[in-house]
Amino acid sequence: MNLLRKFATVGGATLVSRVFGFVREMMMAAALGIGPVADAFNLAFRFPNLFRRLFAEGAFNAAFIPLFARHLEEGGEGSARRFASEIFSTLFTALFLLTVLALVFMPALVSSIIAPGLAVCVDEAGAAQALSCAERFDITVAFSRIMFPYLACMSLMAMVAGILNAFRRFFMAAAAPTLLNFILIAVLLWGWHTGAMTVEIGFLMSWGVLAAGIAQLALVTFEMHRMGFSVAIRRPRWTPGLKRLLVLAGPAALIGGITQINLFVGQAIASFKPGAVSILQYADRPYQLPLGMVGVAIGVVLLPELSRALKAGHLREAQHTQNRSLEFALFLTVPAAVALFLIPEPIVRVIYERGAFGPEVTGAVAAVLGLYALGLPAFVLIKVFTPGYFAREDTRTPMFITGFSALANIVLSLLLFWQLAEQGIALATTLAGWLNAGLLYWGLRRRGLWESDRALVKRTALVFLSAGLMGGALMALLTVLEPFLTPQAGLAGQLAALVLLTGIGMAVYFAFAFLTGAADRALVKRLFKRRGRPAA
């Protein structure tokens, strides 16, 4: 399986998950709008998600896979199994203790870290409110307690998924997150069928998140056993392998979770304004579709490929892999960013505007989505650049870079929030993302770990040219289709107009991309020939 097909495998599975995530967010927006229950659920869910990215996905994709691959290459499956069992046992014990402490001290965590705005909330005299400040605080604590064990399930799942990825079994680990969307969609359907109140729906969704975590862990564990690999739970011991993992994983945890750190900081600050947390969350979903499809695919596939190439001493292959990955990232994310920046309002209206999500909210979410879109290429580029450090077991350099950009995000968010509200947080996230990507690239170039070939430079320029031409076509079409993109046209009319608008935009982009050579035509032809070849 070549590199492009591996990206397609992981990206396709992630795309399915993101599409169902859209359906979930659409239903949630209709059921909860941007009210206090939606804010409480989003705040509570973001916290375990942050730690999942920091101490599970980010750390293990960056630290565990290269070490596991070394044991696999040098000592065979037996050595790899012993190493994995050591790490699994320690991780299991640490997560159990962390979960117990979090459940006990959750009120303090909510008031100081998760949602400090709720701790200083003051009820407006004489104002009609769905929930008082104290009630908003209490349900946020309750939702957080229910969902926090999801962190443990997903952290253990991330390790098992890392084992699958090291064996180049990418699909099941990428497909497992879809279970979360299936379960929450079922919960929302049940709430609609029974006519449940918003608070009851929030509790049902919180329990659904926990059930989804258990189901995802079970799915990847079954796949690991099916391929004939297993790990054992033993008494945790301090070993050289564990020490080396912690040395690498500490910085890698910060680096791998930079996007979640930025979003978490933004939501914590946004908790000072009612509804702002939900606005950020709803804007994040359309932006996460291309980011997940391309960024996650590159992050999952590129690190194992680079690690194997470097361990084998194939430096030319490693350079080629890095350049083609960057090419692939820009080819798909630049046009997506242009489209999301130019036409966010029709997209938000078609996805969300129904039920409790009224027209007055559409403009606010669209404005945030447009600002997020400007940072989309940056966050995908971070996924391309960081494996260049991780595959060489260097996590210190990107740790300092990521820490600096995270600090910049906090400062910018605090400064801009009081002027631009949730739009200021989105702008700060975007600026911090570009700062991070730029510093990572500069570090690789300065140390001679990245050499851009002529094909990359040429195709990058042509990608931006093709995306610019597509943007011009979108703006021209928007003036023609504008009457059909308003609420008066109905959902069916708006959806048809949006599909036509994006379809023509995509056709323009891909036509220019293939005509100018922005896309590697020879590579695409080989891919389709290989797919069309009958199995032997």
Phi, psi and omega in degrees: 000122182280175187299316182297320180290328175293318175301317182295322180297308181290317180296321179295315178296320179293323179299317178300316179298317181292323179298313177293332173296323174301313180300317179300313181293324177299314180292321179293320179297319179293325183278322189244341183060221177245031183283185185295327179291319177298316177301314182297317180296314182295321177295315182293323182285328182295328185295305176297330177296320178299310181292329177299317179288322183290309190254359181238278186300307183298311184294316185282325175295327183271324187252316186290315187299311178299320179291319178296319179297323178296314177299321181293317182287319188269327185242358180080185185295327180298312178296318179296322180293318179296316179297315180297321180294320176302312184289318182298317181297317179293317180297317180300314181295315181297319180293322178299313180294318180298318181296316180299313181296319181295319180296322181288316187258022184300319178303319178293323179295319181295315184287336185254330187236307188291310184215072181299335179297329179289331182289334181251010181297139178236126179293133179283129182296129176078358181274139177280119183234142177294318179220142176286170179301318180296321179292321177298318178296316184295318181288330176295318177297315181297313179299320181295321179294320180293319188272344186300321177300343174303327178303313182296315180300315184286331177292315177295323177297321180298322179293315179297319177298323176298322176296315179299317180295323179297330175272009179063034172251092191266333195294309188296321178295325179284331182277336185304320181300341178299333180300324178301315181293319178301314184292317181290326175297317178298319178298316181294322176297318178297318178298320178293319182295322184269354182069034183293150176286163186299319180296319178296320177298320178300317178294318179298319178294324179296314176295327177296323177298316180297316179298322180294322178299317178297317182295319180294318178298318179297322183294311182288330176294320176299318179295322178296315179294326181294330178272002173092019180242146180211159175235155181242146176270120181234176174292126182302136179226150177276109183238162177302323179296318179294317179300315180296321179297316181294322178300320180279322189285330180303302176296322183295329179298315178296317184291313184295336182257021185301318180297316180292325177299313180299316180293321180295315178299316179300316181291323178298317178292321181294341180296347177284346178240117180304133178091339184294324180300315181291324177300315178297319182293315181293325177289331182292329186296309177299325180290330181285342181298301176293325179298318180290314184298316184267309185296314180294318179301315180293315181299322182285318187275319190294318184298310177300321181294315179295318181300314180295317181296317181290321178297328180274357180079018181269077186291323179295320178296321179296316178297318179298318180298317179297315182294318180291329178293317178296319177302311181298318181297312181292322182302324183262328186273328180298310177297325178297317179296318179298315181295314181294331178284323186275326185232050182290325186294313177299325179295312181295319182297316181291321184287316195245331196287087176192161178060232182284354181262098186271171181300331182293339181272335185302313181298320181295316180292320180297321179296320178292318179300319179299322178286321175301321184301325180296337180263358183303309179301325182297315183289333174286323178297325176301320178296332179279319187281322186297324177300336176298330175274312186298320182297338176263012179059033175252105177249349183292313183299306179294337177296313180295321179296314181295318178300319179295317180291325177295320177296319177298321179296318180297313182298313181295320179298316180296321181288317187277335183298319184286346177260319188241005181057225185295334176295325177296323178293318179297318179295319178297319179299317180295313180297320179293325178297316179292324176299315180298310182298317181297318180291323177297316179296316180298321179295318178295316180296317183297326182267004179073023181264358177219124176235113180283125178274171185296324181298320180296313181298315181296312184290329177297314178299319181289328176297313180295323177296313180296320179293324177295318177295321176297318178299318176299319178295321179297316181295321178294317179293327182299322179293328180283318186268359185306318179299335182268359181250022178250161180304332181297336181281351182078164183296316182297317179295317178296317181297317179297317180294320180293319177298318178296316181298310181289325179297315178293320178301314178297319180297318178297314182297309183293327177297311179294322182297318181282327179290321183275342183094013175298328174261143178283095185297322180295320180294318179295319178298318179296321181297314182289326176296319181293323178291326182277350182286129180294147179293143180286000000 
